[in-house]
Amino acid sequence: MGTVEKIKSAAIRQRNGTITEGSNHKEIRELILASTYEPINGTEGFVTTCGRFVGRSEAAGIALAAGQAEEIADETLGLSSSDLVHDFPIYTDPLPEEEETDYEFL
């Protein structure tokens, strides 16, 4: 029995073949821009758990089949990071209030 291929991360494959991964495409564009200071010429897609770079359309099918997405918001665009069901817990309880402390500065 083989393993089910899943979406590992959002990614952008640049024309030179470099693939940069991140949690979403906006974050990746910012990372690339900060390191190259050049316009981004590449393809937005995703990297799978099998190490493959796939475009948004193919990624949509993978995510739906693996149960990582319940629906695709924009079928013409393909998979978007926001379509993915995230595995991390979402906290609904308010965060504890910080304790106020008086500090003396010398």
C-alpha positions in Angstrom: 0.0 0.0 0.0 1.5 3.4 -1.0 1.4 6.6 0.8 -1.1 9.2 0.0 0.5 12.3 -1.6 -0.4 15.5 0.2 0.3 19.2 -0.1 3.3 20.0 2.0 3.7 23.8 1.4 2.9 26.7 -0.9 5.8 27.3 -3.4 7.0 29.5 -6.2 9.2 28.0 -8.9 11.3 30.8 -10.5 12.4 30.7 -14.1 15.9 29.6 -13.1 14.4 26.5 -11.5 14.8 27.6 -7.8 11.8 26.6 -5.7 11.0 28.7 -2.6 8.5 27.3 -0.1 6.4 29.0 2.5 3.1 29.0 4.3 1.4 31.1 1.5 2.4 32.8 -1.8 2.4 36.3 -0.4 5.0 35.3 2.2 7.1 33.6 -0.5 7.0 36.6 -2.8 8.2 38.8 0.1 11.0 36.4 0.9 12.1 36.3 -2.7 11.9 40.0 -3.1 13.9 40.6 0.1 16.7 38.3 -1.1 16.9 39.3 -4.7 15.5 42.8 -5.0 14.3 41.8 -8.5 10.8 41.2 -9.9 9.5 37.7 -9.4 9.2 35.8 -12.6 7.9 32.4 -11.8 5.0 30.0 -11.3 2.9 29.8 -8.2 2.1 26.3 -7.0 2.7 23.8 -4.2 5.3 21.2 -3.2 3.9 17.8 -2.3 5.0 15.3 0.4 6.5 13.4 -2.5 8.8 16.4 -3.3 7.0 17.3 -6.5 6.3 20.9 -7.5 2.7 21.0 -8.9 0.6 23.9 -10.3 -2.5 25.2 -8.6 -4.9 23.0 -10.7 -3.1 19.8 -10.0 -2.7 20.8 -6.3 -6.4 21.3 -6.0 -7.0 17.6 -7.0 -4.4 16.4 -4.6 -5.7 18.4 -1.7 -9.3 17.3 -2.2 -8.3 13.7 -2.5 -6.2 13.8 0.6 -8.8 15.6 2.7 -6.7 18.7 3.0 -9.4 20.9 1.4 -13.2 20.6 1.5 -13.7 22.9 -1.5 -11.8 25.1 -3.9 -12.9 28.7 -3.7 -11.9 29.6 -7.3 -11.9 26.7 -9.7 -10.2 28.7 -12.4 -7.3 29.7 -10.2 -6.9 26.3 -8.6 -5.8 25.6 -5.0 -5.1 28.6 -2.8 -3.4 28.4 0.6 -6.6 29.6 2.2 -8.5 26.6 0.8 -6.4 24.2 2.9 -7.8 22.8 6.1 -5.0 23.4 8.6 -3.9 20.8 11.1 -2.9 23.2 13.9 -5.4 24.1 16.6 -7.3 27.3 16.4 -7.6 28.9 19.7 -10.9 30.6 20.5 -10.3 31.3 24.2 -9.0 34.8 24.9 -5.3 35.0 25.7 -4.5 35.4 29.4 -3.9 39.0 30.3 -0.3 40.0 30.9 0.7 40.7 34.4 1.5 44.4 34.9 4.8 44.9 36.5 6.5 48.1 37.6 10.1 48.3 36.6 12.7 50.6 37.9 15.3 51.8 35.4 18.7 52.9 36.6 
